[in-house]
């Protein structure tokens, strides 16, 4: 059961990271065109809007993969001094706390997106609806929260830490 859930989660995390990578490519292209345009006295109109909105996709698109691969900052000064059971409890607590934080981010941004729809908020220059990017951020944050909850569940049920398996391969 957990194996199937892990496969689906890994697929969603990979999709999220691929979307984030496309955001990085778009961000780089926009900046390149804008800088070259500025050199010729004709900057890309709306580049600030595009850069701001693609940054949402870039950062939060890769967040679930960052957690999956153990890329978040961790301080392990005392890890060797603690018994493995204590380290496991700390890992479970950290995963649950991270899931809670990203869950609150998703919930807060969802509320903000509802306001953006109600007030018809858009970007300054291009008039892109802000709610689209807020919903994307919400989905990425919810996926990260679910990935962290799954990691905590795997640690509780099987003692398997997916982050350690990835770093050793």
C-alpha positions as YAML, in Angstrom:
chain: A
units: angstrom
residues:
- id: 1
  name: UNK
  ca: [0.00, 0.00, 0.00]
- id: 2
  name: UNK
  ca: [2.70, 2.50, 1.01]
- id: 3
  name: UNK
  ca: [4.71, 1.48, -2.05]
- id: 4
  name: UNK
  ca: [1.85, 2.41, -4.37]
- id: 5
  name: UNK
  ca: [1.30, 5.70, -2.58]
- id: 6
  name: UNK
  ca: [5.04, 6.40, -2.78]
- id: 7
  name: UNK
  ca: [5.02, 5.73, -6.56]
- id: 8
  name: UNK
  ca: [2.12, 8.13, -7.09]
- id: 9
  name: UNK
  ca: [3.72, 10.73, -4.82]
- id: 10
  name: UNK
  ca: [7.06, 10.41, -6.62]
- id: 11
  name: UNK
  ca: [5.28, 10.86, -9.95]
- id: 12
  name: UNK
  ca: [3.55, 14.02, -8.73]
- id: 13
  name: UNK
  ca: [6.78, 15.31, -7.23]
- id: 14
  name: UNK
  ca: [8.59, 14.69, -10.52]
- id: 15
  name: UNK
  ca: [5.83, 16.52, -12.41]
- id: 16
  name: UNK
  ca: [6.04, 19.42, -9.97]
- id: 17
  name: UNK
  ca: [9.81, 19.60, -10.39]
- id: 18
  name: UNK
  ca: [9.48, 19.47, -14.19]
- id: 19
  name: UNK
  ca: [7.03, 22.38, -14.07]
- id: 20
  name: UNK
  ca: [9.46, 24.23, -11.81]
- id: 21
  name: UNK
  ca: [12.27, 23.51, -14.28]
- id: 22
  name: UNK
  ca: [10.14, 24.94, -17.10]
- id: 23
  name: UNK
  ca: [9.66, 28.00, -14.89]
- id: 24
  name: UNK
  ca: [13.44, 28.28, -14.60]
- id: 25
  name: UNK
  ca: [13.86, 28.07, -18.37]
- id: 26
  name: UNK
  ca: [11.14, 30.69, -18.87]
- id: 27
  name: UNK
  ca: [12.66, 32.93, -16.19]
- id: 28
  name: UNK
  ca: [16.09, 32.73, -17.81]
- id: 29
  name: UNK
  ca: [14.66, 33.43, -21.25]
- id: 30
  name: UNK
  ca: [12.66, 36.42, -20.03]
- id: 31
  name: UNK
  ca: [15.67, 37.92, -18.26]
- id: 32
  name: UNK
  ca: [17.90, 37.29, -21.29]
- id: 33
  name: UNK
  ca: [15.47, 38.97, -23.70]
- id: 34
  name: UNK
  ca: [14.93, 41.86, -21.27]
- id: 35
  name: UNK
  ca: [18.66, 42.48, -20.74]
- id: 36
  name: UNK
  ca: [19.43, 42.32, -24.46]
- id: 37
  name: UNK
  ca: [16.44, 44.58, -25.13]
- id: 38
  name: UNK
  ca: [17.65, 47.08, -22.55]
- id: 39
  name: UNK
  ca: [21.06, 47.18, -24.23]
- id: 40
  name: UNK
  ca: [19.29, 48.26, -27.44]
- id: 41
  name: UNK
  ca: [16.98, 50.69, -25.64]
- id: 42
  name: UNK
  ca: [13.89, 48.49, -25.87]
- id: 43
  name: UNK
  ca: [13.35, 46.38, -22.74]
- id: 44
  name: UNK
  ca: [10.77, 43.59, -22.72]
- id: 45
  name: UNK
  ca: [7.42, 45.08, -21.76]
- id: 46
  name: UNK
  ca: [5.97, 43.35, -18.71]
- id: 47
  name: UNK
  ca: [9.16, 41.52, -17.81]
- id: 48
  name: UNK
  ca: [8.75, 42.41, -14.14]
- id: 49
  name: UNK
  ca: [5.30, 40.82, -14.11]
- id: 50
  name: UNK
  ca: [6.54, 37.71, -15.89]
- id: 51
  name: UNK
  ca: [9.62, 37.36, -13.68]
- id: 52
  name: UNK
  ca: [7.60, 37.76, -10.48]
- id: 53
  name: UNK
  ca: [4.98, 35.20, -11.49]
- id: 54
  name: UNK
  ca: [7.41, 32.63, -12.90]
- id: 55
  name: UNK
  ca: [9.45, 32.91, -9.70]
- id: 56
  name: UNK
  ca: [6.44, 31.44, -7.87]
- id: 57
  name: UNK
  ca: [6.50, 28.44, -10.18]
- id: 58
  name: UNK
  ca: [10.28, 28.12, -10.05]
- id: 59
  name: UNK
  ca: [10.58, 28.17, -6.24]
- id: 60
  name: UNK
  ca: [7.51, 26.21, -5.19]
- id: 61
  name: UNK
  ca: [7.63, 23.80, -8.13]
- id: 62
  name: UNK
  ca: [10.87, 22.32, -6.83]
- id: 63
  name: UNK
  ca: [10.03, 22.43, -3.13]
- id: 64
  name: UNK
  ca: [8.55, 18.91, -2.92]
- id: 65
  name: UNK
  ca: [11.58, 17.46, -4.73]
- id: 66
  name: UNK
  ca: [13.87, 19.34, -2.37]
- id: 67
  name: UNK
  ca: [12.17, 17.65, 0.59]
- id: 68
  name: UNK
  ca: [12.08, 14.28, -1.16]
- id: 69
  name: UNK
  ca: [15.84, 14.41, -1.74]
- id: 70
  name: UNK
  ca: [16.72, 15.75, 1.71]
- id: 71
  name: UNK
  ca: [17.71, 19.14, 0.35]
- id: 72
  name: UNK
  ca: [16.27, 21.26, 3.15]
- id: 73
  name: UNK
  ca: [18.67, 22.67, 5.69]
- id: 74
  name: UNK
  ca: [19.23, 20.43, 8.68]
- id: 75
  name: UNK
  ca: [21.52, 20.70, 11.65]
- id: 76
  name: UNK
  ca: [22.91, 17.34, 12.66]
- id: 77
  name: UNK
  ca: [25.47, 18.35, 15.27]
- id: 78
  name: UNK
  ca: [24.04, 16.00, 17.88]
- id: 79
  name: UNK
  ca: [22.64, 13.32, 15.58]
- id: 80
  name: UNK
  ca: [25.56, 10.96, 16.19]
- id: 81
  name: UNK
  ca: [25.20, 11.34, 19.96]
- id: 82
  name: UNK
  ca: [21.48, 10.45, 20.02]
- id: 83
  name: UNK
  ca: [20.17, 6.90, 19.80]
- id: 84
  name: UNK
  ca: [18.53, 6.03, 16.48]
- id: 85
  name: UNK
  ca: [15.08, 6.01, 18.11]
- id: 86
  name: UNK
  ca: [15.49, 9.65, 19.19]
- id: 87
  name: UNK
  ca: [16.72, 10.62, 15.72]
- id: 88
  name: UNK
  ca: [13.71, 8.86, 14.20]
- id: 89
  name: UNK
  ca: [11.32, 10.79, 16.47]
- id: 90
  name: UNK
  ca: [13.06, 14.02, 15.52]
- id: 91
  name: UNK
  ca: [12.76, 13.16, 11.80]
- id: 92
  name: UNK
  ca: [9.06, 12.32, 12.19]
- id: 93
  name: UNK
  ca: [8.41, 15.52, 14.14]
- id: 94
  name: UNK
  ca: [10.30, 17.61, 11.57]
- id: 95
  name: UNK
  ca: [8.35, 16.04, 8.69]
- id: 96
  name: UNK
  ca: [5.01, 16.62, 10.44]
- id: 97
  name: UNK
  ca: [5.94, 20.19, 11.35]
- id: 98
  name: UNK
  ca: [7.02, 20.85, 7.75]
- id: 99
  name: UNK
  ca: [3.75, 19.38, 6.48]
- id: 100
  name: UNK
  ca: [1.83, 21.62, 8.87]
- id: 101
  name: UNK
  ca: [3.74, 24.72, 7.74]
- id: 102
  name: UNK
  ca: [3.25, 23.97, 4.04]
- id: 103
  name: UNK
  ca: [-0.39, 23.12, 4.72]
- id: 104
  name: UNK
  ca: [-0.87, 26.54, 6.29]
- id: 105
  name: UNK
  ca: [0.90, 28.17, 3.34]
- id: 106
  name: UNK
  ca: [-1.45, 26.38, 0.94]
- id: 107
  name: UNK
  ca: [-4.52, 27.33, 2.97]
- id: 108
  name: UNK
  ca: [-3.43, 30.97, 3.32]
- id: 109
  name: UNK
  ca: [-2.65, 31.32, -0.38]
- id: 110
  name: UNK
  ca: [-5.98, 29.67, -1.26]
- id: 111
  name: UNK
  ca: [-7.77, 32.34, 0.79]
- id: 112
  name: UNK
  ca: [-5.67, 35.01, -0.90]
- id: 113
  name: UNK
  ca: [-6.56, 33.58, -4.33]
- id: 114
  name: UNK
  ca: [-10.26, 33.78, -3.44]
- id: 115
  name: UNK
  ca: [-9.79, 37.48, -2.66]
- id: 116
  name: UNK
  ca: [-7.88, 37.96, -5.92]
- id: 117
  name: UNK
  ca: [-10.77, 36.44, -7.86]
- id: 118
  name: UNK
  ca: [-13.35, 38.48, -5.97]
- id: 119
  name: UNK
  ca: [-11.43, 41.75, -6.48]
- id: 120
  name: UNK
  ca: [-10.28, 40.81, -10.00]
- id: 121
  name: UNK
  ca: [-6.64, 41.43, -9.08]
- id: 122
  name: UNK
  ca: [-4.02, 41.22, -11.81]
- id: 123
  name: UNK
  ca: [-0.38, 42.03, -12.42]
- id: 124
  name: UNK
  ca: [0.54, 45.67, -12.94]
- id: 125
  name: UNK
  ca: [1.62, 45.79, -16.57]
- id: 126
  name: UNK
  ca: [0.31, 42.72, -18.39]
- id: 127
  name: UNK
  ca: [-2.91, 42.29, -16.45]
- id: 128
  name: UNK
  ca: [-2.33, 38.57, -15.80]
- id: 129
  name: UNK
  ca: [-4.80, 37.26, -13.20]
- id: 130
  name: UNK
  ca: [-2.93, 36.84, -9.91]
- id: 131
  name: UNK
  ca: [-5.21, 34.01, -8.83]
- id: 132
  name: UNK
  ca: [-3.74, 31.62, -11.43]
- id: 133
  name: UNK
  ca: [-0.29, 31.89, -9.88]
- id: 134
  name: UNK
  ca: [-1.70, 31.76, -6.37]
- id: 135
  name: UNK
  ca: [-3.51, 28.52, -7.21]
- id: 136
  name: UNK
  ca: [-0.28, 27.11, -8.64]
- id: 137
  name: UNK
  ca: [1.55, 28.04, -5.44]
- id: 138
  name: UNK
  ca: [-1.26, 26.49, -3.41]
- id: 139
  name: UNK
  ca: [-1.03, 23.23, -5.37]
- id: 140
  name: UNK
  ca: [2.75, 23.08, -5.06]
- id: 141
  name: UNK
  ca: [2.61, 23.82, -1.31]
- id: 142
  name: UNK
  ca: [-0.12, 21.19, -0.80]
- id: 143
  name: UNK
  ca: [1.95, 18.63, -2.71]
- id: 144
  name: UNK
  ca: [4.96, 19.44, -0.55]
- id: 145
  name: UNK
  ca: [2.82, 19.05, 2.59]
- id: 146
  name: UNK
  ca: [1.51, 15.70, 1.36]
- id: 147
  name: UNK
  ca: [5.02, 14.53, 0.53]
- id: 148
  name: UNK
  ca: [6.19, 15.45, 4.02]
- id: 149
  name: UNK
  ca: [3.21, 13.67, 5.59]
- id: 150
  name: UNK
  ca: [3.96, 10.58, 3.52]
- id: 151
  name: UNK
  ca: [7.59, 10.71, 4.63]
- id: 152
  name: UNK
  ca: [6.47, 10.91, 8.28]
- id: 153
  name: UNK
  ca: [4.07, 7.99, 7.73]
- id: 154
  name: UNK
  ca: [6.82, 5.89, 6.14]
- id: 155
  name: UNK
  ca: [9.10, 6.66, 9.07]
- id: 156
  name: UNK
  ca: [6.39, 5.69, 11.56]
- id: 157
  name: UNK
  ca: [5.22, 2.51, 9.82]
- id: 158
  name: UNK
  ca: [8.37, 1.08, 8.29]
- id: 159
  name: UNK
  ca: [11.26, 3.17, 9.58]
- id: 160
  name: UNK
  ca: [12.14, 3.89, 5.94]
- id: 161
  name: UNK
  ca: [13.62, 7.35, 5.32]
- id: 162
  name: UNK
  ca: [13.27, 8.10, 1.64]
- id: 163
  name: UNK
  ca: [15.79, 10.96, 1.91]
- id: 164
  name: UNK
  ca: [18.58, 8.67, 3.07]
- id: 165
  name: UNK
  ca: [17.88, 6.18, 0.30]
- id: 166
  name: UNK
  ca: [18.18, 8.89, -2.33]
- id: 167
  name: UNK
  ca: [21.43, 10.34, -0.98]
- id: 168
  name: UNK
  ca: [23.06, 6.91, -0.82]
- id: 169
  name: UNK
  ca: [22.25, 5.97, -4.42]
...
